[in-house]
Amino acid sequence: MHIEINRSGGGQTLPLQISGTIAERITSGLLQPGARLPSVRGLALSLKVSQVTVSKAYADLEARGHILCSQGRGCYVAQREQNVRGRGAGWQDSYDDYLPRAQLWRNFDVSEVEYPFHLAAIHSSLLPLAPIGATMASLVREQPELMASYGNFQGDAELREVMRQHLQSRGIPLGSGDLMITSGSQQGIDLVARTFVGPGDTVYLEAPSYTGAIDVFAGRGAEMVFVPMDGDGMRVDKLTAMCDRKPPKLIYTNPTYQNPSGATMSLTRRQRLLELARSYRCLIVEDDPFSDLYFRQPPPPSIKSMDTEGHVVYMKSFSKVLAPGSRIACVAAGGNILSRLIAAKSASDLGSPLLTQRAVLPFIARKYDDYAANLRNALRLRQESAAKLLKRYAPPGVSWQLPGGGLNLWLELPPAAEIGRLHVLAKQEGISFLPGNVCYAGDKPSRHIRLCYSQLTSEGMERGLRQFLLLLERYLQPPD
């Protein structure tokens, strides 16, 4: 089992680093119930640490209920079930991989539940699937040669120009060569991490943060430091003090209708964050999937719009609000930073599919702004309906703040709530939500859950949310 550990003495102790990584592998399903863990001696040799260190890590895991240890038999993942892998597959448990955590892949399975509130997505009835699909069908009929071409590693030139104009209309000045098309923002995050982040590098993120970004940075062996937030987003004053002790290699932020909290970073903090990046000569990754989804007032200008020295790598997802299956986003960066990202992308996938790039191009060029205005109105009505249900049915001790846009609600539950147990009970009723602990690293406990109000029809959302809130009320009732 490969575990990236930081021996510099900062942050967590070695036993907690080891137990935290193993706990995340268990909760994400990479280590299944009944899987046997390496022996204390074997893992100590593999990680070049003492057996006492591994023993402490295993003791911590057992105390938290993640594993069961037996003298003479070893340690196993708790809640052991019958092994369903097939005869002879046991060797796979001891076959090393380099995935320290993988929570994101668990968040996209909607087959088990009727009300998938865990998935931050937009219902298909609100998306322009018909016009984009018609364009794609026409391209297949009339230009089948597109399927025989790799296209440009940087992305289709015409689509890049349309996206450049789109961002320029939102205050982001870019040259014609300052954009790259990626297969969603997730690939953009991965390319930045693969190119600029290595083991032990310090990456700062909001607390909480986007699960997919945490997975990527953990996979690079980064030391992730989480910065507290309030209603105005990341506490840049706290970040400044943290950076004095541990200089950043990279700062990741989702500053507008943040996923999962919904908070929006103020203009003043955006300016201070950029000043901080200048002083430490580091990168800011500005992940911006939701800024077009404001409900009343537009959000503050992007950090990238104020960047004159190339410190900000800006990511804008278009597939999130148009057609998630098309996997289309753009990454904006300057000079040598972008050229290195293009090189990384060429090695990753030889360029995003040309057919899907051409399929979304006419819609973004001619219809996007009108569509976005209608989508904002529809999502605002969904949020208002959800807010009324929360006000009527949420039990005492449950709190939330309504964000000014985006797709999600971030609920804080009372201290007595055991969210893992609630998650199991909700799934039994066909309801899912995103537990807040996956929005941190190191298996950190959380009293929050994320609910998405846009994944279902209006009627389905209202029905499912009411059912969940009634379940929550029953769950939180004190025993007689």
Secondary structure as GFF3:
##gff-version 3
##sequence-region A 1 480
A	DSSP	alpha_helix	14	27	.	.	.	ID=ss1
A	DSSP	alpha_helix	40	47	.	.	.	ID=ss2
A	DSSP	alpha_helix	51	63	.	.	.	ID=ss3
A	DSSP	beta_strand	67	70	.	.	.	ID=ss4
A	DSSP	beta_strand	74	77	.	.	.	ID=ss5
A	DSSP	three_ten_helix	89	94	.	.	.	ID=ss6
A	DSSP	three_ten_helix	104	108	.	.	.	ID=ss7
A	DSSP	beta_strand	115	116	.	.	.	ID=ss8
A	DSSP	three_ten_helix	124	126	.	.	.	ID=ss9
A	DSSP	alpha_helix	129	142	.	.	.	ID=ss10
A	DSSP	three_ten_helix	144	148	.	.	.	ID=ss11
A	DSSP	alpha_helix	157	168	.	.	.	ID=ss12
A	DSSP	beta_strand	179	182	.	.	.	ID=ss13
A	DSSP	alpha_helix	184	196	.	.	.	ID=ss14
A	DSSP	beta_strand	202	207	.	.	.	ID=ss15
A	DSSP	alpha_helix	211	219	.	.	.	ID=ss16
A	DSSP	beta_strand	223	230	.	.	.	ID=ss17
A	DSSP	beta_strand	233	234	.	.	.	ID=ss18
A	DSSP	alpha_helix	236	245	.	.	.	ID=ss19
A	DSSP	beta_strand	250	253	.	.	.	ID=ss20
A	DSSP	alpha_helix	267	280	.	.	.	ID=ss21
A	DSSP	beta_strand	283	287	.	.	.	ID=ss22
A	DSSP	three_ten_helix	304	306	.	.	.	ID=ss23
A	DSSP	beta_strand	312	317	.	.	.	ID=ss24
A	DSSP	three_ten_helix	324	326	.	.	.	ID=ss25
A	DSSP	beta_strand	329	332	.	.	.	ID=ss26
A	DSSP	alpha_helix	335	349	.	.	.	ID=ss27
A	DSSP	alpha_helix	354	366	.	.	.	ID=ss28
A	DSSP	alpha_helix	368	393	.	.	.	ID=ss29
A	DSSP	beta_strand	408	412	.	.	.	ID=ss30
A	DSSP	alpha_helix	419	428	.	.	.	ID=ss31
A	DSSP	beta_strand	431	432	.	.	.	ID=ss32
A	DSSP	beta_strand	434	435	.	.	.	ID=ss33
A	DSSP	three_ten_helix	436	439	.	.	.	ID=ss34
A	DSSP	beta_strand	448	452	.	.	.	ID=ss35
A	DSSP	alpha_helix	458	476	.	.	.	ID=ss36
###
